[in-house]
Amino acid sequence: MSEFELGTDGPSVILAAVDGSVTSLRAGAYAVGLARRQHSDLAVITVTTTPALSGMSADAVTVLAQSAHELASDLHAQAREYLELLEMEARLLTVHGDPYLEIVRAADDLRADAVVVGASMKAGHRFVGSLAGRLIKAGKWPVTVVP
């Protein structure tokens, strides 16, 4: 009689990147549904950035950094409420830095099996490349881009 290994279909850890944009919120909702259906662990990452604009005063940079942190806190509070309604748990991460590098780092650290992001709404990304496109080109995990 042959023995076989019980495996799982689908991802065991899903990482969703949320920045407050409409498409990223859709991506977060999609990731929650996917995690529920697949019985996967879910992590939601928000990456705060501070634009490096020449000529900005230190006070202006401080205000921008505080605003970014407040946005991330608000997003995570909304995510907690949404997850509580669905009786789901997720790891909520807030990091500061380059979105691409921080998402790659988090996906590697968490050993994510899938990454979910929202599509860029910026017209220039069709020519220069978007975050989603860069993640796909990295080729480390399946990437779902939600419109």
C-alpha positions as CSV (number, residue, x, y, z in Angstrom):
1,M,0.0,0.0,0.0
2,S,1.5,3.3,-1.0
3,E,1.7,6.2,1.4
4,F,1.1,9.8,0.4
5,E,1.7,13.1,1.9
6,L,-1.2,15.3,2.8
7,G,-0.5,18.7,1.3
8,T,-2.4,21.9,0.9
9,D,-3.6,23.6,-2.2
10,G,-3.1,27.3,-2.3
11,P,-1.0,29.7,-0.2
12,S,-0.4,29.3,3.5
13,V,0.7,33.0,4.0
14,I,-0.8,35.9,2.0
15,L,0.7,39.4,2.1
16,A,-1.5,42.3,1.1
17,A,-0.1,45.8,0.6
18,V,-2.5,48.6,1.4
19,D,-1.8,52.3,1.1
20,G,-5.2,53.8,1.3
21,S,-5.8,54.1,-2.5
22,V,-9.1,52.7,-3.9
23,T,-7.3,49.9,-5.7
24,S,-5.2,48.9,-2.6
25,L,-8.3,48.8,-0.4
26,R,-9.9,46.4,-3.0
27,A,-6.7,44.4,-2.9
28,G,-6.9,44.2,0.9
29,A,-10.6,43.0,0.6
30,Y,-9.6,40.5,-2.0
31,A,-6.8,39.1,0.1
32,V,-9.1,38.8,3.1
33,G,-11.5,36.7,1.0
34,L,-8.7,34.6,-0.4
35,A,-7.3,34.0,3.0
36,R,-10.7,32.9,4.3
37,R,-11.3,30.5,1.4
38,Q,-7.8,29.0,1.5
39,H,-7.5,29.0,5.4
40,S,-4.3,31.0,5.0
41,D,-2.6,33.3,7.4
42,L,-2.9,36.9,6.3
43,A,-0.5,39.8,6.8
44,V,-1.4,43.4,5.7
45,I,1.5,45.8,5.2
46,T,1.4,49.6,4.9
47,V,4.6,51.3,3.8
48,T,4.9,54.9,4.8
49,T,7.3,57.1,2.8
50,T,8.5,60.6,3.1
51,P,9.1,62.3,-0.3
52,A,12.6,63.8,-0.7
53,L,11.8,67.1,-2.3
54,S,14.5,69.6,-2.5
55,G,13.8,72.9,-0.9
56,M,11.5,71.5,1.8
57,S,12.1,72.6,5.3
58,A,12.7,70.2,8.1
59,D,9.3,71.1,9.6
60,A,7.5,70.3,6.3
61,V,9.2,66.9,6.2
62,T,8.2,66.2,9.8
63,V,4.6,67.1,9.0
64,L,4.6,64.8,6.0
65,A,6.1,62.0,8.0
66,Q,3.5,62.4,10.8
67,S,0.7,62.5,8.2
68,A,1.9,59.3,6.7
69,H,2.1,57.6,10.1
70,E,-1.4,58.8,10.9
71,L,-2.8,57.5,7.6
72,A,-1.2,54.1,8.3
73,S,-2.7,54.0,11.8
74,D,-6.1,54.9,10.5
75,L,-5.8,52.2,7.8
76,H,-4.9,49.6,10.4
77,A,-7.8,50.7,12.7
78,Q,-10.2,50.2,9.8
79,A,-8.6,46.9,9.0
80,R,-9.0,45.7,12.6
81,E,-12.7,46.6,12.6
82,Y,-13.2,44.9,9.2
83,L,-11.4,41.8,10.4
84,E,-13.4,41.7,13.7
85,L,-16.6,41.8,11.7
86,L,-15.4,38.8,9.7
87,E,-14.0,37.1,12.8
88,M,-10.6,36.9,11.2
89,E,-7.1,37.6,12.4
90,A,-4.3,39.1,10.5
91,R,-0.8,40.5,11.2
92,L,-0.8,44.2,10.6
93,L,2.6,45.7,9.7
94,T,3.6,49.3,9.3
95,V,7.1,50.0,8.0
96,H,8.8,53.1,6.6
97,G,10.8,53.1,3.4
98,D,10.7,52.3,-0.3
99,P,7.4,50.4,-0.9
100,Y,9.0,47.9,-3.3
101,L,11.9,47.1,-1.0
102,E,9.8,46.9,2.1
103,I,7.1,44.6,0.5
104,V,9.9,42.3,-0.8
105,R,11.5,42.2,2.7
106,A,8.2,41.5,4.4
107,A,7.3,38.8,1.9
108,D,10.6,37.1,2.4
109,D,10.6,37.5,6.2
110,L,7.0,36.1,6.4
111,R,7.8,33.4,3.8
112,A,4.7,34.6,1.9
113,D,3.3,32.3,-0.7
114,A,1.3,35.1,-2.4
115,V,1.4,38.9,-2.6
116,V,-1.7,41.0,-3.4
117,V,-1.5,44.6,-4.4
118,G,-3.7,47.2,-6.1
119,A,-3.1,48.4,-9.6
120,S,-1.4,51.7,-10.0
121,M,-3.7,54.5,-11.1
122,K,-0.9,56.8,-12.2
123,A,-0.6,57.2,-16.0
124,G,3.2,57.4,-16.0
125,H,3.5,53.9,-14.6
126,R,2.4,52.5,-18.0
127,F,5.8,53.7,-19.3
128,V,8.1,53.6,-16.3
129,G,6.7,50.6,-14.5
130,S,4.6,50.2,-11.4
131,L,5.1,48.6,-8.0
132,A,3.0,45.7,-9.1
133,G,5.1,45.3,-12.3
134,R,8.3,45.3,-10.3
135,L,7.0,42.7,-7.9
136,I,5.9,40.5,-10.8
137,K,9.3,40.8,-12.4
138,A,11.0,39.8,-9.1
139,G,9.5,36.4,-9.8
140,K,9.6,35.3,-6.1
141,W,5.9,34.7,-5.5
142,P,2.6,34.8,-7.3
143,V,1.4,38.4,-7.4
144,T,-2.2,39.3,-7.8
145,V,-2.9,42.8,-9.0
146,V,-6.4,44.0,-8.2
147,P,-7.9,46.7,-10.4
